[in-house]
Amino acid sequence: MRVDIIPLSFYMILNLNIKIFYFLLLHRGKIKSREELMAYLWDSDMFVDDNTLTVNINRLRKKLEDIGLNDVIHTRRGQGYIIL
């Protein structure tokens, strides 16, 4: 695939995945709330649907599983996400 024909949306998704992974790695072993993650990812006052974070976390998990990294990101119900 030629780089010049990859859609911009692909880069946006990739960038969000990297930012989520980086943020959770920075705070490894600590539960980070959805609100903290959303504030880090979308540092603005614009409205972002809560489901957007869920979709991006699931995409990141899938990409990690594709390279053999299973169960890296854990969900703590009612609290947030953690990398152990």
N, C-alpha and C positions, 0 to 999 in steps of 0.2 A: 504494500500500500504506500502510495506517495504521501509524504508529509503535507504537501501543500493542498491536498484535498480532504484532510481530516477536518470534520466540522468543529467549529468553535465550541459547541456544547460539550464535545469530548474533553477538551482542555479544561473547561469549567468543572466538570465532574472529577477529572483527575486532580485538579488543584484542591478541590474540597476534600477528597480522600486523603491527600497528602497532609493537609492542614489538620484534619481530624486525628490522623495517626500521630502526627508530630505533637499535638496538644496532649493527647493521652499518654504518649511516651514521656513527655516532659514531667507529667504528674503520675508516673508509674507507681502503682500500689495505692493510689488515692482515688476515691470515687469522685468523679466530676459530674456535676448535675447537667441536665439538658440545658438549663438556662445559662450555665457557664460556657458550655460548648457553643450554644447559639450566639452568645455575646462575642465570643472569640471569632467565630466564622463570619458572622454578619455584623460587623462593628458599625452599626448605623441604627437609626430609629425606624427604618422601614419594616413593615410587617412581613414576617416570614412564617409560613405555615409550619406548625410543630411537626407535621408528618414529613416535611422536607428533611429534617435531621434523621428520622428513622430510616427513610429511603437511602440516604447517603451512608449511614452506618451499615446497613445491609449490603450495599454495593461494596463497601470497603471489606467487610467480612468475606464476601464472595471472592474478591481479588486475593485476599490473604490465603483463603482456602485453596485457590487455584495454584498457589506456589508452595503448598504444603504446610502453611501456618494455620492450623485449626484451633479454634477456641482461644484466640488471642484477646479479643475484646469481649468482656463479660458485662451483661446487663444486671444491675442491681435494681430490682423493681421498686419504683417509687423514689429512688435515690439518684440513679444516673448510670454512668459507664466507667469501667476500670480495666486497665491492663495490669495483670499480676506479674 
